[in-house]
Amino acid sequence: MVLTLWGTRGSLATPGPATARYGGNTSCVGVRGDDGTVLVLDAGTGIRGLGKTVDASVRRVNILLTHLHMDHIQGLGFFAPLFREDLEVRIFGPVSSHAGLRERLMRYLSPPLFPVSLRELPCTITLHEVPCGEFDIGEFRVTSALVCHPGPTVGYRIADGNGKVLTYLPDHEPALGASTFPSLPREWTSGGSLAAEADLLIHDSQYRADEYQRHVGWGHSSLTQALDFAALVDARHFVSFHHDPGHTDADIDRQMEEALAEAKPAFRVTAGLEGSSFAL
């Protein structure tokens, strides 16, 4: 599989020289399988750029939403393939205790927030509610499970036909409630089973360690905690994600340098830059 980061921010960042390398678009990752299967992980503003790369020969696109906070769905209505009559779009996403996925998405994709409603789109849309255990999409075996973040939120484990595993946990606070972290085995830690021995782990790394103390319970991790989580699950390659919109390129560089000096990880670590690609 080949994946590309189209948006790595937790909320829209002001574009300009200070954010030129890490970018300002919100969460979106494109994944392509060897058999041509197209997965889109979250529909933040980065999905607009991804949409321009979907070839006219593609007949099905699969969008996997982790949750329905605005920074993860605000690009959905600007995803150009939705306006193709010959395309099937399958959207996977979590339900709440009182509303299904369609009703929850319609709150955004309908007036007055958006001029076109979900039912008016010319493509063929099917909705699938998660978590729902394991399921297949083309060559990929997908596992979904609830993780620690305010509101119904899932993480995804995606295995390809060659046995390579990508785990996507963009909004995640596994340290919540733990006086020391990590203090539990990975099987008892939020997201632990999804990320176990992942070849590539994309994980929430929004805060510096000192910033996290002021945001406990907000559903996000410090980079230090994210590296601890990666060590706990024996990840082979860690990619930081969901950067704070108030952090400049220099801030994120410094955050990474300090966290690596403290953690000294035994696995590969890469800062998530918008536009970067990885092959597994």
C-alpha positions as CSV (number, residue, x, y, z in Angstrom):
1,M,0.0,0.0,0.0
2,V,1.0,3.6,-0.5
3,L,-0.3,6.4,1.6
4,T,-0.2,10.2,1.4
5,L,-0.8,12.8,4.1
6,W,-3.1,15.4,2.7
7,G,-3.9,17.2,6.0
8,T,-2.1,16.9,9.3
9,R,-3.5,19.7,11.5
10,G,-6.0,19.4,14.3
11,S,-7.8,22.5,13.1
12,L,-7.1,24.9,10.3
13,A,-3.8,26.7,10.7
14,T,-3.1,30.2,9.2
15,P,-1.3,29.5,5.9
16,G,2.0,31.3,5.4
17,P,5.8,30.9,5.7
18,A,5.5,29.8,9.4
19,T,3.4,26.7,8.4
20,A,4.8,26.1,4.9
21,R,6.3,22.7,5.5
22,Y,3.8,21.1,7.9
23,G,0.8,22.7,6.1
24,G,-2.5,24.0,7.3
25,N,-5.1,21.5,6.2
26,T,-7.0,19.3,8.6
27,S,-6.9,15.5,8.9
28,C,-7.0,13.5,5.7
29,V,-4.9,10.5,4.6
30,G,-5.2,8.8,1.2
31,V,-4.3,5.1,0.9
32,R,-4.0,3.1,-2.4
33,G,-3.7,-0.6,-2.6
34,D,-1.8,-2.7,-5.1
35,D,-5.2,-3.6,-6.7
36,G,-6.2,0.0,-7.1
37,T,-8.5,0.1,-4.0
38,V,-8.8,3.7,-2.7
39,L,-9.3,4.5,1.0
40,V,-9.7,8.0,2.4
41,L,-9.0,8.3,6.1
42,D,-11.1,11.3,7.4
43,A,-12.5,14.1,5.4
44,G,-10.8,17.2,6.7
45,T,-9.9,20.1,4.4
46,G,-7.0,18.0,3.0
47,I,-9.6,15.9,1.1
48,R,-10.0,18.6,-1.5
49,G,-6.5,18.1,-2.7
50,L,-6.8,14.4,-2.6
51,G,-9.9,14.6,-4.8
52,K,-8.0,16.1,-7.6
53,T,-5.8,13.0,-7.8
54,V,-8.7,10.5,-8.1
55,D,-8.4,9.2,-11.7
56,A,-11.5,9.1,-13.9
57,S,-11.1,5.4,-14.2
58,V,-11.8,4.9,-10.5
59,R,-15.3,3.6,-9.9
60,R,-15.3,3.3,-6.0
61,V,-13.9,5.4,-3.2
62,N,-14.1,4.4,0.4
63,I,-14.1,7.1,3.1
64,L,-13.4,6.0,6.7
65,L,-14.3,8.6,9.2
66,T,-12.9,8.3,12.7
67,H,-15.4,10.7,14.2
68,L,-17.6,13.6,13.2
69,H,-15.9,16.6,14.8
70,M,-15.8,19.4,12.2
71,D,-12.0,19.3,11.5
72,H,-12.5,15.7,10.3
73,I,-15.5,16.2,8.0
74,Q,-15.4,19.9,6.9
75,G,-13.8,19.0,3.5
76,L,-16.4,16.4,2.6
77,G,-18.6,18.7,0.6
78,F,-15.6,19.9,-1.4
79,F,-14.5,16.4,-2.4
80,A,-14.9,16.6,-6.2
81,P,-15.5,12.8,-6.8
82,L,-18.8,13.2,-4.9
83,F,-20.2,15.0,-7.9
84,R,-19.5,12.2,-10.4
85,E,-22.6,10.2,-11.4
86,D,-20.5,7.1,-12.3
87,L,-18.8,6.8,-8.9
88,E,-19.8,4.7,-5.9
89,V,-18.8,6.3,-2.5
90,R,-18.9,4.2,0.6
91,I,-18.7,6.2,3.9
92,F,-17.8,4.4,7.1
93,G,-18.3,6.3,10.4
94,P,-19.4,6.0,14.0
95,V,-23.0,6.4,15.3
96,S,-24.0,8.0,18.6
97,S,-26.3,6.7,21.3
98,H,-29.2,8.7,19.8
99,A,-28.5,9.1,16.1
100,G,-27.3,7.1,13.1
101,L,-24.5,8.0,10.7
102,R,-26.8,9.4,8.0
103,E,-28.6,11.7,10.5
104,R,-25.3,12.9,12.0
105,L,-23.7,13.7,8.6
106,M,-26.9,15.5,7.4
107,R,-26.4,18.0,10.2
108,Y,-23.4,19.3,8.2
109,L,-24.3,18.4,4.6
110,S,-27.6,20.3,4.5
111,P,-28.6,24.0,4.6
112,P,-27.8,26.3,6.3
113,L,-24.3,24.9,6.8
114,F,-24.0,23.5,3.3
115,P,-26.1,24.3,0.1
116,V,-26.2,20.7,-1.1
117,S,-27.7,17.9,1.0
118,L,-26.3,14.4,1.1
119,R,-29.3,13.0,-0.8
120,E,-28.8,15.5,-3.7
121,L,-25.3,14.4,-4.5
122,P,-25.1,12.6,-8.0
123,C,-22.8,9.8,-6.9
124,T,-24.1,6.6,-5.4
125,I,-23.5,6.8,-1.6
126,T,-23.8,4.0,0.8
127,L,-23.3,4.4,4.6
128,H,-21.8,1.9,7.0
129,E,-21.8,2.3,10.7
130,V,-18.7,1.4,12.8
131,P,-17.2,-0.1,14.9
132,C,-18.3,-3.3,13.4
133,G,-15.4,-5.7,13.9
134,E,-13.4,-6.7,10.9
135,F,-14.4,-6.2,7.3
136,D,-12.8,-6.3,3.8
137,I,-12.4,-3.4,1.4
138,G,-10.7,-4.7,-1.8
139,E,-7.3,-6.1,-0.7
140,F,-7.5,-4.5,2.7
141,R,-8.7,-6.1,5.9
142,V,-10.0,-3.3,8.2
143,T,-10.5,-3.5,11.9
144,S,-12.3,-0.7,13.7
145,A,-12.7,-0.1,17.5
146,L,-13.7,2.7,19.8
147,V,-10.9,4.7,21.3
148,C,-10.5,7.4,24.0
149,H,-11.7,10.8,22.6
150,P,-14.7,12.9,23.4
151,G,-17.8,11.6,21.5
152,P,-18.0,8.4,19.5
153,T,-14.6,7.9,18.0
154,V,-13.0,4.9,16.3
155,G,-9.5,4.1,15.2
156,Y,-8.6,1.9,12.2
157,R,-6.2,-0.9,11.6
158,I,-5.6,-1.6,7.9
159,A,-3.8,-4.7,6.7
160,D,-3.0,-5.3,3.1
161,G,-2.5,-8.5,1.1
162,N,1.2,-8.6,1.9
163,G,0.6,-8.5,5.7
164,K,1.7,-4.9,6.1
165,V,-0.3,-3.0,8.7
166,L,-1.2,0.7,9.0
167,T,-2.9,2.0,12.2
168,Y,-4.6,5.4,12.1
169,L,-5.3,7.1,15.4
170,P,-5.5,10.8,14.7
171,D,-7.4,11.9,17.8
172,H,-6.5,9.8,20.8
173,E,-5.7,10.2,24.5
174,P,-4.6,6.8,25.8
175,A,-3.0,8.5,28.9
176,L,-6.4,9.7,30.2
177,G,-7.0,8.5,33.8
178,A,-3.5,6.9,34.2
179,S,-1.4,8.4,36.9
180,T,1.7,7.0,35.1
181,F,1.6,6.2,31.4
182,P,2.0,3.6,30.1
183,S,0.9,1.7,33.2
184,L,-1.2,-1.0,31.6
185,P,-0.4,-3.7,29.0
186,R,-1.3,-2.8,25.5
187,E,-4.4,-5.1,25.5
188,W,-5.9,-2.9,28.2
189,T,-4.8,0.4,26.8
190,S,-7.1,2.4,24.4
191,G,-6.1,1.6,20.8
192,G,-3.5,-0.9,21.9
193,S,-4.9,-3.9,20.0
194,L,-5.4,-1.8,16.9
195,A,-1.8,-0.6,16.9
196,A,-0.1,-3.8,18.0
197,E,3.1,-4.3,15.9
198,A,1.9,-1.9,13.3
199,D,4.4,-1.3,10.4
200,L,3.2,2.4,10.3
201,L,1.4,4.1,13.2
202,I,-0.1,7.6,12.5
203,H,-0.9,9.0,15.9
204,D,-2.2,12.2,17.6
205,S,0.7,14.3,18.8
206,Q,-0.9,17.7,19.3
207,Y,0.8,18.9,22.5
208,R,4.1,19.5,24.2
209,A,4.3,17.8,27.5
210,D,3.7,21.0,29.5
211,E,0.7,21.9,27.2
212,Y,-0.9,18.6,27.9
213,Q,-1.3,19.3,31.6
214,R,-3.7,22.2,30.7
215,H,-5.7,20.0,28.3
216,V,-6.3,16.7,30.1
217,G,-9.5,15.1,28.9
218,W,-9.6,17.0,25.7
219,G,-8.9,13.8,23.8
220,H,-5.4,14.5,22.5
221,S,-1.8,13.4,23.3
222,S,1.5,15.0,23.9
223,L,4.2,13.9,21.5
224,T,6.0,12.3,24.5
225,Q,2.9,10.2,25.3
226,A,2.4,9.3,21.7
227,L,6.0,8.0,21.5
228,D,5.4,6.0,24.8
229,F,2.3,4.5,23.2
230,A,4.3,3.6,20.0
231,A,6.8,1.8,22.2
232,L,4.1,0.0,24.2
233,V,2.5,-1.4,21.0
234,D,5.9,-2.3,19.4
235,A,5.2,0.0,16.3
236,R,7.9,-0.1,13.7
237,H,7.5,3.4,12.3
238,F,5.7,6.3,14.0
239,V,4.3,9.4,12.3
240,S,3.3,12.4,14.3
241,F,-0.1,13.8,13.4
242,H,-2.9,16.2,14.3
243,H,-0.5,19.1,14.9
244,D,-1.8,22.0,17.0
245,P,-3.0,24.8,14.7
246,G,-1.1,27.4,16.8
247,H,2.2,25.7,16.4
248,T,4.5,26.9,13.6
249,D,7.0,24.8,11.7
250,A,9.7,25.8,14.1
251,D,7.5,24.9,17.1
252,I,6.9,21.4,15.8
253,D,10.5,20.9,14.9
254,R,11.5,21.9,18.4
255,Q,8.8,19.7,19.9
256,M,10.1,16.7,17.9
257,E,13.7,17.4,18.8
258,E,13.0,17.6,22.5
259,A,10.7,14.6,22.6
260,L,13.2,12.4,20.7
261,A,16.1,13.4,23.0
262,E,14.0,12.4,26.0
263,A,12.4,9.2,24.7
264,K,15.3,7.8,22.6
265,P,12.9,5.5,20.7
266,A,14.1,2.3,19.2
267,F,11.8,2.6,16.2
268,R,11.7,5.0,13.3
269,V,10.0,8.4,13.9
270,T,8.8,10.8,11.2
271,A,7.1,14.2,11.6
272,G,3.9,14.2,9.6
273,L,4.3,16.8,6.8
274,E,1.4,17.5,4.5
275,G,2.1,16.0,1.1
276,S,4.5,13.3,2.3
277,S,4.1,9.7,1.1
278,F,4.9,6.3,2.6
279,A,5.1,2.9,0.9
280,L,4.6,-0.3,2.8
